[in-house]
Amino acid sequence: MDVTCTAITGVLNPPRGAPPEPFDWRQAALCLHGEGWGPLAIRYLEEPLRCRPMPEAPGAKRALKLTSYAGAVICTNGTHRLAAAITWQLRPGAGGVLRMAATNERPERDGRVGAILAYAGGGSLEFVQVHAPANLDQLSALACAPSDLAIRRREGCRESLLVFPSGGGAAVEVRPRSALQRLLANRATDEKRDTGWFNWRPVPDELLSAWRGRDWLRGSLTGSELVGDAEPHGPLMA
């Protein structure tokens, strides 16, 4: 399917020698050696990609392959040609779109992306996905339902959580106790509501931006072609 370049947020396997993060696509393209690339390789970047390998590029194996997570896209194969293609398509006068790129399509689950965007507003977020039984119990106690994923928003010394039930359904917003409340509260009760033990990680701003600009996805899906429906990462579209 057609994939807008600004929706692509990263790559699954960054190549060796890539510059340290954060860096942009132009810097990534400047790191390419392009050994063996000929005129057909450049033409390939402008034509419908489908499931074709890149011609006149000896190191390029198999088709360029992307995965869309509700409109935020990552590359699962073809990192080098992706850096070239995005930079080429974002040049002045170009369309800014990868045409008919092979893309696994993973739809939004239970309205989670919409809930996260509404919760974030214009701010930044952190997330945690818990696996340890004790942490699962702790998070489930906060949401009063079995849960394994939470988004945190902090405003000064206060925080709130958006907790997602693992069985599906609407997210639940909860407010853990403040530091003062924890100090004054019964210790055993307080430990169940203390989120400091979780391994919080930032939700990348690029991911939120891609989700906010995901209006392109509906039209691209309408004009897409189903390539394979037995893919492990969702239906493969082109």
C-alpha positions as a Markdown table, in Angstrom:
| # | Residue | x | y | z |
|---|---|---|---|---|
| 1 | Met | 0.0 | 0.0 | 0.0 |
| 2 | Asp | 1.1 | 3.6 | -0.3 |
| 3 | Val | 2.9 | 4.7 | 2.8 |
| 4 | Thr | 3.5 | 8.3 | 3.6 |
| 5 | Cys | 7.2 | 8.9 | 4.6 |
| 6 | Thr | 6.4 | 10.9 | 7.7 |
| 7 | Ala | 4.6 | 7.9 | 9.2 |
| 8 | Ile | 7.8 | 5.8 | 9.3 |
| 9 | Thr | 9.1 | 6.1 | 12.8 |
| 10 | Gly | 12.1 | 3.7 | 12.8 |
| 11 | Val | 13.7 | 0.4 | 11.9 |
| 12 | Leu | 13.7 | -3.0 | 13.5 |
| 13 | Asn | 17.4 | -3.7 | 13.0 |
| 14 | Pro | 19.6 | -0.6 | 12.7 |
| 15 | Pro | 22.7 | -1.3 | 10.6 |
| 16 | Arg | 26.1 | -1.4 | 12.1 |
| 17 | Gly | 27.9 | 1.9 | 12.0 |
| 18 | Ala | 24.6 | 3.9 | 12.2 |
| 19 | Pro | 25.1 | 7.2 | 13.9 |
| 20 | Pro | 24.0 | 7.4 | 17.6 |
| 21 | Glu | 20.3 | 8.3 | 18.2 |
| 22 | Pro | 18.6 | 10.6 | 17.7 |
| 23 | Phe | 19.3 | 11.2 | 14.1 |
| 24 | Asp | 17.2 | 11.9 | 11.0 |
| 25 | Trp | 16.7 | 10.2 | 7.7 |
| 26 | Arg | 19.0 | 12.6 | 5.9 |
| 27 | Gln | 21.9 | 11.7 | 8.2 |
| 28 | Ala | 21.1 | 8.0 | 7.8 |
| 29 | Ala | 21.2 | 8.5 | 4.0 |
| 30 | Leu | 24.6 | 10.2 | 4.2 |
| 31 | Cys | 25.9 | 7.1 | 5.9 |
| 32 | Leu | 25.1 | 4.9 | 2.9 |
| 33 | His | 27.9 | 3.8 | 0.6 |
| 34 | Gly | 25.5 | 2.8 | -2.3 |
| 35 | Glu | 28.1 | 0.3 | -3.6 |
| 36 | Gly | 26.9 | -1.2 | -6.9 |
| 37 | Trp | 23.8 | 0.9 | -7.0 |
| 38 | Gly | 22.9 | 2.0 | -10.6 |
| 39 | Pro | 20.2 | 4.0 | -12.4 |
| 40 | Leu | 17.7 | 1.1 | -12.0 |
| 41 | Ala | 18.1 | 1.3 | -8.2 |
| 42 | Ile | 17.1 | 5.0 | -8.2 |
| 43 | Arg | 14.2 | 4.2 | -10.5 |
| 44 | Tyr | 13.1 | 1.5 | -8.1 |
| 45 | Leu | 12.7 | 4.1 | -5.3 |
| 46 | Glu | 10.2 | 6.0 | -7.5 |
| 47 | Glu | 8.2 | 3.1 | -8.8 |
| 48 | Pro | 5.6 | 0.9 | -7.1 |
| 49 | Leu | 7.8 | -1.2 | -4.8 |
| 50 | Arg | 5.5 | -4.2 | -4.2 |
| 51 | Cys | 7.5 | -7.3 | -3.3 |
| 52 | Arg | 10.4 | -6.7 | -5.7 |
| 53 | Pro | 14.0 | -6.8 | -4.6 |
| 54 | Met | 16.0 | -3.8 | -5.3 |
| 55 | Pro | 17.8 | -4.1 | -8.7 |
| 56 | Glu | 21.5 | -3.1 | -9.2 |
| 57 | Ala | 22.0 | -3.3 | -5.4 |
| 58 | Pro | 24.1 | -6.4 | -4.6 |
| 59 | Gly | 23.6 | -6.1 | -0.8 |
| 60 | Ala | 19.9 | -5.6 | -0.9 |
| 61 | Lys | 18.1 | -8.9 | -0.1 |
| 62 | Arg | 14.4 | -9.6 | -0.6 |
| 63 | Ala | 11.7 | -7.0 | -0.7 |
| 64 | Leu | 11.5 | -3.8 | 1.4 |
| 65 | Lys | 9.1 | -4.7 | 4.1 |
| 66 | Leu | 7.2 | -2.5 | 6.6 |
| 67 | Thr | 4.8 | -3.0 | 9.5 |
| 68 | Ser | 2.1 | -0.5 | 10.3 |
| 69 | Tyr | 0.9 | -0.4 | 13.9 |
| 70 | Ala | -2.3 | 1.6 | 13.6 |
| 71 | Gly | -0.5 | 4.1 | 11.3 |
| 72 | Ala | 2.9 | 4.2 | 12.9 |
| 73 | Val | 5.3 | 2.3 | 10.6 |
| 74 | Ile | 8.6 | 0.6 | 11.2 |
| 75 | Cys | 10.9 | -1.2 | 8.7 |
| 76 | Thr | 11.5 | -4.9 | 9.2 |
| 77 | Asn | 13.7 | -5.4 | 6.1 |
| 78 | Gly | 15.5 | -3.1 | 3.8 |
| 79 | Thr | 16.9 | -0.4 | 6.1 |
| 80 | His | 19.5 | 1.0 | 3.7 |
| 81 | Arg | 17.1 | 1.4 | 0.8 |
| 82 | Leu | 14.5 | 2.8 | 3.1 |
| 83 | Ala | 16.9 | 5.6 | 4.2 |
| 84 | Ala | 17.5 | 6.3 | 0.5 |
| 85 | Ala | 13.9 | 6.2 | -0.4 |
| 86 | Ile | 12.6 | 8.5 | 2.3 |
| 87 | Thr | 15.3 | 11.1 | 1.7 |
| 88 | Trp | 14.6 | 10.9 | -2.1 |
| 89 | Gln | 10.8 | 11.1 | -1.7 |
| 90 | Leu | 11.0 | 14.0 | 0.8 |
| 91 | Arg | 13.1 | 16.2 | -1.6 |
| 92 | Pro | 11.4 | 19.4 | -2.9 |
| 93 | Gly | 8.8 | 18.5 | -5.5 |
| 94 | Ala | 8.6 | 14.8 | -4.7 |
| 95 | Gly | 5.5 | 13.1 | -3.5 |
| 96 | Gly | 6.6 | 12.1 | 0.0 |
| 97 | Val | 5.1 | 8.6 | -0.4 |
| 98 | Leu | 6.5 | 5.1 | -0.8 |
| 99 | Arg | 4.3 | 3.7 | -3.5 |
| 100 | Met | 2.7 | 0.3 | -3.0 |
| 101 | Ala | 5.2 | -0.8 | -0.3 |
| 102 | Ala | 4.8 | -4.3 | 1.1 |
| 103 | Thr | 3.4 | -3.6 | 4.6 |
| 104 | Asn | 2.0 | -5.8 | 7.3 |
| 105 | Glu | -1.1 | -4.0 | 8.6 |
| 106 | Arg | -1.7 | -4.2 | 12.4 |
| 107 | Pro | -5.0 | -2.5 | 13.2 |
| 108 | Glu | -5.7 | -0.5 | 16.4 |
| 109 | Arg | -6.9 | -2.7 | 19.3 |
| 110 | Asp | -9.9 | -1.7 | 21.4 |
| 111 | Gly | -9.4 | 2.0 | 20.6 |
| 112 | Arg | -6.1 | 2.1 | 22.4 |
| 113 | Val | -4.4 | 4.6 | 20.1 |
| 114 | Gly | -7.2 | 7.0 | 20.3 |
| 115 | Ala | -7.3 | 6.7 | 24.1 |
| 116 | Ile | -3.6 | 7.3 | 24.3 |
| 117 | Leu | -3.7 | 10.4 | 22.1 |
| 118 | Ala | -6.6 | 11.9 | 24.0 |
| 119 | Tyr | -4.8 | 11.2 | 27.3 |
| 120 | Ala | -1.5 | 12.7 | 26.1 |
| 121 | Gly | -3.0 | 16.0 | 24.9 |
| 122 | Gly | 0.1 | 17.9 | 23.7 |
| 123 | Gly | 2.4 | 16.5 | 26.4 |
| 124 | Ser | 4.8 | 13.6 | 26.7 |
| 125 | Leu | 4.1 | 10.1 | 28.1 |
| 126 | Glu | 5.9 | 7.1 | 29.6 |
| 127 | Phe | 4.7 | 3.5 | 29.4 |
| 128 | Val | 5.3 | 0.1 | 31.1 |
| 129 | Gln | 4.3 | -3.4 | 30.0 |
| 130 | Val | 4.6 | -5.7 | 33.0 |
| 131 | His | 5.2 | -9.4 | 33.0 |
| 132 | Ala | 6.3 | -10.4 | 36.5 |
| 133 | Pro | 3.4 | -11.8 | 38.5 |
| 134 | Ala | 3.9 | -9.4 | 41.4 |
| 135 | Asn | 3.8 | -6.4 | 39.1 |
| 136 | Leu | 0.8 | -7.8 | 37.2 |
| 137 | Asp | -1.1 | -8.1 | 40.5 |
| 138 | Gln | 0.0 | -4.6 | 41.5 |
| 139 | Leu | -1.2 | -3.0 | 38.2 |
| 140 | Ser | -4.4 | -5.1 | 38.2 |
| 141 | Ala | -5.1 | -3.8 | 41.7 |
| 142 | Leu | -4.8 | -0.2 | 40.5 |
| 143 | Ala | -7.2 | -0.8 | 37.6 |
| 144 | Cys | -9.5 | -3.2 | 39.5 |
| 145 | Ala | -9.2 | -5.5 | 36.4 |
| 146 | Pro | -6.5 | -7.8 | 35.0 |
| 147 | Ser | -4.0 | -5.4 | 33.3 |
| 148 | Asp | -0.5 | -5.5 | 31.8 |
| 149 | Leu | 0.0 | -2.2 | 30.1 |
| 150 | Ala | -0.1 | 1.4 | 31.5 |
| 151 | Ile | 0.7 | 4.8 | 30.3 |
| 152 | Arg | 1.9 | 7.5 | 32.7 |
| 153 | Arg | 1.5 | 11.3 | 32.5 |
| 154 | Arg | 3.3 | 13.4 | 35.1 |
| 155 | Glu | 2.5 | 17.0 | 35.9 |
| 156 | Gly | 4.9 | 18.4 | 38.5 |
| 157 | Cys | 4.9 | 16.1 | 41.5 |
| 158 | Arg | 1.6 | 14.5 | 40.5 |
| 159 | Glu | 1.0 | 11.6 | 38.2 |
| 160 | Ser | -1.9 | 9.7 | 36.6 |
| 161 | Leu | -2.0 | 6.4 | 34.8 |
| 162 | Leu | -4.1 | 5.1 | 31.9 |
| 163 | Val | -4.3 | 1.4 | 32.5 |
| 164 | Phe | -5.4 | -1.0 | 29.8 |
| 165 | Pro | -7.2 | -4.3 | 30.7 |
| 166 | Ser | -5.4 | -7.2 | 29.2 |
| 167 | Gly | -8.6 | -8.9 | 28.2 |
| 168 | Gly | -9.7 | -5.8 | 26.1 |
| 169 | Gly | -12.2 | -3.1 | 26.9 |
| 170 | Ala | -11.9 | 0.6 | 27.8 |
| 171 | Ala | -8.8 | 2.0 | 29.5 |
| 172 | Val | -9.1 | 3.1 | 33.1 |
| 173 | Glu | -7.5 | 6.3 | 34.4 |
| 174 | Val | -6.2 | 6.1 | 38.0 |
| 175 | Arg | -4.2 | 8.4 | 40.2 |
| 176 | Pro | -1.6 | 6.8 | 42.4 |
| 177 | Arg | -0.9 | 8.4 | 45.8 |
| 178 | Ser | 1.4 | 11.3 | 46.0 |
| 179 | Ala | 4.7 | 11.1 | 47.9 |
| 180 | Leu | 3.1 | 12.8 | 50.9 |
| 181 | Gln | 0.2 | 10.4 | 50.9 |
| 182 | Arg | 2.6 | 7.5 | 50.6 |
| 183 | Leu | 4.5 | 8.9 | 53.6 |
| 184 | Leu | 1.3 | 9.1 | 55.7 |
| 185 | Ala | -0.4 | 6.0 | 54.5 |
| 186 | Asn | -0.4 | 2.5 | 55.9 |
| 187 | Arg | 2.8 | 0.9 | 54.4 |
| 188 | Ala | 1.2 | -2.4 | 53.3 |
| 189 | Thr | -1.7 | -0.7 | 51.6 |
| 190 | Asp | 0.6 | 1.9 | 50.1 |
| 191 | Glu | 2.9 | -0.6 | 48.4 |
| 192 | Lys | 0.1 | -1.8 | 46.3 |
| 193 | Arg | -0.4 | 1.7 | 44.9 |
| 194 | Asp | 3.3 | 2.6 | 44.4 |
| 195 | Thr | 4.3 | 2.6 | 40.7 |
| 196 | Gly | 8.0 | 3.4 | 41.4 |
| 197 | Trp | 8.9 | -0.2 | 41.0 |
| 198 | Phe | 7.8 | -0.3 | 37.4 |
| 199 | Asn | 10.4 | 0.1 | 34.6 |
| 200 | Trp | 8.9 | 3.2 | 33.0 |
| 201 | Arg | 10.2 | 4.1 | 29.5 |
| 202 | Pro | 9.3 | 7.2 | 27.4 |
| 203 | Val | 6.8 | 6.9 | 24.6 |
| 204 | Pro | 8.7 | 8.4 | 21.7 |
| 205 | Asp | 7.5 | 11.7 | 20.4 |
| 206 | Glu | 7.9 | 10.3 | 16.8 |
| 207 | Leu | 5.4 | 7.6 | 17.6 |
| 208 | Leu | 2.8 | 10.0 | 19.0 |
| 209 | Ser | 3.3 | 12.3 | 16.0 |
| 210 | Ala | 2.8 | 9.4 | 13.6 |
| 211 | Trp | -0.4 | 8.4 | 15.3 |
| 212 | Arg | -1.7 | 12.0 | 15.3 |
| 213 | Gly | -1.1 | 12.1 | 11.5 |
| 214 | Arg | -2.5 | 8.7 | 10.6 |
| 215 | Asp | -5.3 | 10.0 | 8.4 |
| 216 | Trp | -3.4 | 8.7 | 5.4 |
| 217 | Leu | -4.0 | 5.1 | 6.5 |
| 218 | Arg | -7.6 | 4.9 | 5.5 |
| 219 | Gly | -7.1 | 6.0 | 2.0 |
| 220 | Ser | -4.1 | 3.7 | 1.6 |
| 221 | Leu | -5.9 | 0.7 | 2.8 |
| 222 | Thr | -8.7 | 1.4 | 0.3 |
| 223 | Gly | -6.3 | 1.4 | -2.6 |
| 224 | Ser | -4.2 | -1.5 | -1.3 |
| 225 | Glu | -3.8 | -5.1 | -2.5 |
| 226 | Leu | -3.7 | -8.1 | -0.3 |
| 227 | Val | -0.5 | -10.1 | -0.9 |
| 228 | Gly | -0.7 | -12.7 | 1.9 |
| 229 | Asp | -3.1 | -13.3 | 4.8 |
| 230 | Ala | -1.0 | -15.9 | 6.7 |
| 231 | Glu | 1.7 | -13.5 | 7.8 |
| 232 | Pro | 2.8 | -13.6 | 11.5 |
| 233 | His | 2.7 | -9.8 | 11.8 |
| 234 | Gly | -0.7 | -9.1 | 10.2 |
| 235 | Pro | -2.0 | -9.2 | 6.6 |
| 236 | Leu | 0.6 | -8.2 | 4.1 |
| 237 | Met | -0.6 | -5.4 | 1.9 |
| 238 | Ala | 0.8 | -3.8 | -1.2 |
